[in-house]
């Protein structure tokens, strides 16, 4: 299996996992008199969905940054090996993909905050 197929498989498994989670309702056996229990169960379920969303934001941003830096880092090392004057530009190009992880961290904080 190549990288692209593996990435699609991971995305499919994540989507199936999210769809297989129980809905934000309490047990089917509860009556209308247990509205407080239903509301509490919905709040707990929404916290779980928020945690999954925050984890996906950081995790997928980290995977994307790793893929981007693998290619950028190799090119930067090659450019510096040819000419030492390319060091500053290479350092900037290596640092740019890391902003994606910072953005994922900010989004995760917004979701959980």
C-alpha positions as CSV (number, residue, x, y, z in Angstrom):
1,X,0.0,0.0,0.0
2,X,1.4,3.4,-0.8
3,X,1.2,6.5,1.4
4,X,-1.8,8.0,-0.3
5,X,-3.9,4.9,0.1
6,X,-2.9,4.6,3.7
7,X,-3.9,8.1,4.4
8,X,-7.3,7.6,2.7
9,X,-7.7,4.4,4.8
10,X,-7.0,6.3,8.0
11,X,-9.4,9.1,7.1
12,X,-12.1,6.5,6.3
13,X,-11.6,4.7,9.6
14,X,-11.8,8.0,11.5
15,X,-15.1,8.9,9.7
16,X,-16.6,5.5,10.4
17,X,-15.5,5.7,14.0
18,X,-17.2,9.1,14.4
19,X,-20.4,7.9,12.7
20,X,-20.5,4.8,14.9
21,X,-20.5,6.8,18.1
22,X,-23.8,6.8,20.0
23,X,-26.1,9.8,19.5
24,X,-26.5,12.6,22.1
25,X,-29.4,10.9,23.8
26,X,-29.8,8.9,26.9
27,X,-31.0,5.3,27.1
28,X,-34.0,4.3,25.1
29,X,-35.7,3.0,28.2
30,X,-35.9,6.4,29.9
31,X,-39.2,8.3,30.1
32,X,-40.0,11.9,29.6
33,X,-39.8,12.4,33.4
34,X,-36.1,11.9,33.2
35,X,-35.4,15.1,31.2
36,X,-32.5,16.1,33.5
37,X,-30.8,12.8,32.9
38,X,-31.2,13.2,29.1
39,X,-29.8,16.7,29.2
40,X,-26.8,15.6,31.3
41,X,-26.2,12.7,28.9
42,X,-26.3,15.1,26.0
43,X,-23.8,17.4,27.6
44,X,-21.4,14.6,28.3
45,X,-21.7,13.3,24.8
46,X,-21.1,16.8,23.4
47,X,-17.9,17.0,25.5
48,X,-16.8,13.8,24.0
49,X,-17.4,15.1,20.5
50,X,-15.5,18.2,21.3
51,X,-12.5,16.2,22.6
52,X,-12.6,14.1,19.4
53,X,-12.7,17.3,17.3
54,X,-9.8,18.8,19.2
55,X,-7.7,15.7,18.8
56,X,-8.4,15.5,15.1
57,X,-7.5,19.2,14.7
58,X,-4.1,18.7,16.3
59,X,-3.5,15.2,14.9
60,X,-4.3,15.9,11.3
61,X,-2.4,19.2,11.4
62,X,0.6,17.3,12.8
63,X,0.4,14.7,10.0
64,X,0.2,17.4,7.3
65,X,3.1,19.3,8.8
66,X,5.2,16.1,9.0
67,X,4.5,15.3,5.3
68,X,5.3,18.9,4.3
69,X,8.5,19.1,6.3
70,X,9.8,15.8,5.0
71,X,9.8,17.2,1.5
72,X,10.9,20.7,2.4
73,X,13.6,19.6,4.8
74,X,15.2,17.4,2.1
75,X,15.1,20.2,-0.4
76,X,16.6,22.6,2.2
77,X,19.4,20.4,3.0
78,X,20.2,19.9,-0.6
79,X,20.2,23.7,-1.2
80,X,22.4,24.4,1.7
81,X,24.8,21.7,0.6
82,X,25.2,23.4,-2.7
83,X,25.5,26.9,-1.4
84,X,25.8,28.1,2.2
85,X,24.1,31.4,1.4
86,X,20.8,29.5,1.1
87,X,20.8,28.7,4.8
88,X,18.5,31.6,5.9
89,X,15.9,30.9,3.2
90,X,16.0,27.2,4.0
91,X,15.4,27.9,7.6
92,X,12.4,30.0,6.8
93,X,10.9,27.3,4.4
94,X,11.3,24.7,7.1
95,X,9.6,26.8,9.7
96,X,6.6,27.7,7.5
97,X,4.8,24.3,7.8
98,X,5.0,24.4,11.5
99,X,2.5,27.3,11.5
100,X,-0.1,24.7,10.5
101,X,0.4,22.8,13.8
102,X,0.1,26.1,15.7
103,X,-3.1,26.8,13.9
104,X,-4.4,23.3,14.8
105,X,-3.5,23.9,18.4
106,X,-5.3,27.2,18.4
107,X,-8.4,25.6,16.9
108,X,-8.3,22.8,19.5
109,X,-8.2,25.4,22.3
110,X,-11.1,27.2,20.7
111,X,-13.1,24.0,20.5
112,X,-12.4,23.0,24.1
113,X,-12.6,26.6,25.5
